[in-house]
């Protein structure tokens, strides 16, 4: 076997190994993808909104606070927004809100008195300003998919710290998102993104390796491509106006034809 044949055989063998490994990794990546596709799982997202009842500039702060207290209106509130974007109901949701002060009330929207059929809720509660509790923990069951649930906590703040919020769904931590309306919908085809990426990258590497091997095996082709790349770079960086690839190829073709016509081999034969 000649050296060229051995070189060609080794190149083909390596590209075959790349292709084989690509398909093996793709098949391995498809196993959890099909598993996730056929499984039913909730996917809970949550966000929260903070607000404060500050006295206007023209009102005495002491009188304003007393007015708020007489009407059982807390100085601060936090609204937690929950949304299940999975493909199955959330069987159990645990929600904990730890405020820098004392909890006055907690309200669900919709409330348990409205008896929503897509979720089981605990009742709203009113602790009043005599409360000393700084933490409230709520348990929510059987929350359907693609529905929005709100839980508001009013509290009297003792510092400028923000509340500490924890949300768990089926014993797994829920996903926080800045805007609950931007929570991604469940996409059954998303599980195939990673296997498709692996397959695409592997095939691209195979094509690049085979193309590079073919170029390296032919010195004339390598020389032509190097000359073409040099012309493109020179026209781009050193000429007043960059030429298009079509113009460069046309110029090179014209030059080659002109050189072929001027070769001595192509000179007309003279008759004796």
N, C-alpha and C positions, 0 to 999 in steps of 0.2 A: 504494500500500500504506500503510495507516495505521500510526501509531507503535506501537500495541498489537500489530498483526500482525508488524511488524519485530522487536519485543521478544520475542514468542513464538517467532518463527523462529530468532532468535539463541540463545535458551535451548535449544530442541530441538537445534540444530546442535551446541552445545557438549556436551550430554549424549551425543549420538551419537559425537562425537570421543572422549569418555572411554571409552565402551563399546568403540569400535574399537581404541583404544590398549590397553585391558585385554586384549582377545582376542589382539592381536599379541604383547604381552609374555608372555602365558600360553603361546602356541605356541612362542615362543623358549625359555621355561623348560622346556618339555616335551621339547625335543630332547636335552639332556644327561640328563634323567630317563630317557628310553627307552634312551639309550646305556648308562647305569649299570645299568639293569634287565637288559639282555641281556648284560652283561659279567660274567665270573667273576673275582673278586678275593679274595685272603685279607685278613683284617683281624685283626692280631695285637695282643693286649693283654697287659700284664705288670704285676706288682706284686712287692713283695719284703717279707720279714720278717726283722728283725734279732734276734739273741739273743746272750747272753753267759753264760759259766759263771763266776759270781762265787763266791768262797769264803764259806761260812757264817760267822756271827759267832764261833762257838765253835771254829773251825779256824784254825790258823796259815796265813796267806796264802802264805808261802814254801813250806811243806810241801805245801800244796794245789797250787801251781803245779808243783812237782816231781812230784807224783803224776799230774797231768794229762799232763805231758810224758812220763813213763815209759809211760803207756798210750796215747800218741799221740792225745790229745784236745785239740783247739785251744781257745783261750780264747774265741773269738768265731766266729760263723757268720752267714751271710746266705743266705736261701732265696729264689730267684727263681722266680716262678710265671708260666708262659706259657700262653696260651689263644688259639686261632685261632677267631674268631667270624665269619669271612667266609663266602663261598659257594664257595670253592675252596681246595685245599691250599696251604700255604706251602712253596714250592719250596726256599728257602734262608733260614735264620735265622742271623744272626751275633750272638753274645752275648759281651759283654766285662764283666768284673768287676775293678775296680781297688780293692784293699783298703789300708787304712792300716797295713800291716805285711807279713807274708809268708804266702803261700798254703801251706796244709798239705795239703789234699785237695779233690777235687771229685767230687760224686756226683749222678748223674741218677736220678730216680724216675719211671717205671720205667727200669731200666738197660739197656744194650745187650745184656747177657747174657740178659735176658728176651726179647729179640727181639720187641718190640712191632710189630705189622703196620701201625700208623698213623703211624709216624715212624721215621726213620733217625738213630741217635744215635752219637756218638763214645764210646769207652770211658771209664769212670771212671778217675780217676788218684789216686795217693798220692805226694806229694812228701816228706812227713816234715818234721820241725822243722829240718833242715839246709837247707831251701829258702831261696833269696833272692828268689824271684819274688814280685812284688806284684800282677801282672796275669795273669789267665787269660782266654783267648779260645777260644770253642767255636763250631763250625759244625754246624747241625742241618738236615737235609733232609726234605722231603716230610711235613710235619706236617699231619695231617688236621684237619678242622673239628670244633669243639665237643669237643675233648679237652684235658685238663689235663696239663701237663708241668712237673716240678719239677727245679730244679738248685740243689744246695746247695754252698756253698764254706765250708770251715772255715779259719780263719786266726788267726795270732798277732798281736794288735793291738799297735801301738807308740804309738798316740794315741787320742783320743776322737772322731776324725773318723769319719764314716760312709763306707761304700764308694761308689764311683762306678760306676754301672751304665748300660750302653748296650745297646740291643736294636734290631736292624734286621731287617726282613723284606722280601726281594726288593729290597734296596738302598733301602728306605724306612723311616724311623724308626717303630718301634712306638709304640702309645699306652699311656701309663702310667695306671693306675687304682688307687685306694687299696685296693679290695676286688675281687679277681679274680672273685668270685661275682656281682658286680654288672655285669660286662661285658655290654653289650647284644647281644642276638641279632640276626642279620641279618634285616632286614625288607624284603621286596621292594616294599612299598607306601610305604616312607618316602621314596623318591625323588620321590613326587608331592606331598609336603607343601608344598613351596615354590610350585609352580605353582597348587595349590589355594588357597593363601593369597593369591597375586597376583590370582587370579580373584575371590575373595570380597571383597577390599578394593576392587577396581575396580568391581564391581557395586554394592557398598554406597555408594561415592562417587556413582555414577550415580543411585541411588535418592534419596540425600540431595539431590543437585543438582536433580533433577526436582521433588521434594517442596517444596524451598525456593522454586523458581521459581513453582510453582503457588500457594504461600502469598503470595509477594510480588506476584503479579499480581491478587490479589483482596483489596482493602482490608478488606472486611467480614469475611472469614475470618481475615485477619491480626489484626484487632481482637478477634475472638472468642477466638483462641488466646492473644493477649496478656493478655486479661482472665482467661482460665482459668488461665494460668501465674501471674498475680498472685494469684488466689484460692488456688492450691495453696501458693505461698510464704508467703502471709499465714497460712494455716491451720497451716502447719508450724512457723513461727518465732514467731508472735505470739499464738497461741491456747493455751489451757491443754492441750487434747488435740488432736493432729493428726487431721484428717478424712481419710477414705479418698477416693480418686478417684471412686468410685461415689456417695458422699454429696455431693461437690461438684457433680458433674454433675446429680444429682437435684435439688439445691437450685437450681441455675441453671435447669433446665427448669421447675420450679415457679414460679420468679420470672418467667420469660418468659411462661408461660401466664397468670399473674395480670396482668401488664402488658397482654397482648393483650386480656383481657376488659375491662379498665378504659379502653381507648382509646375516644375519642368515636365513631370509625367503627363500633364494634361496638354502639353504643347502639341500643335498639329504636326503630323508627320510630313516631311518634304519628299517629293518624288525626285528620283535621280533622272 
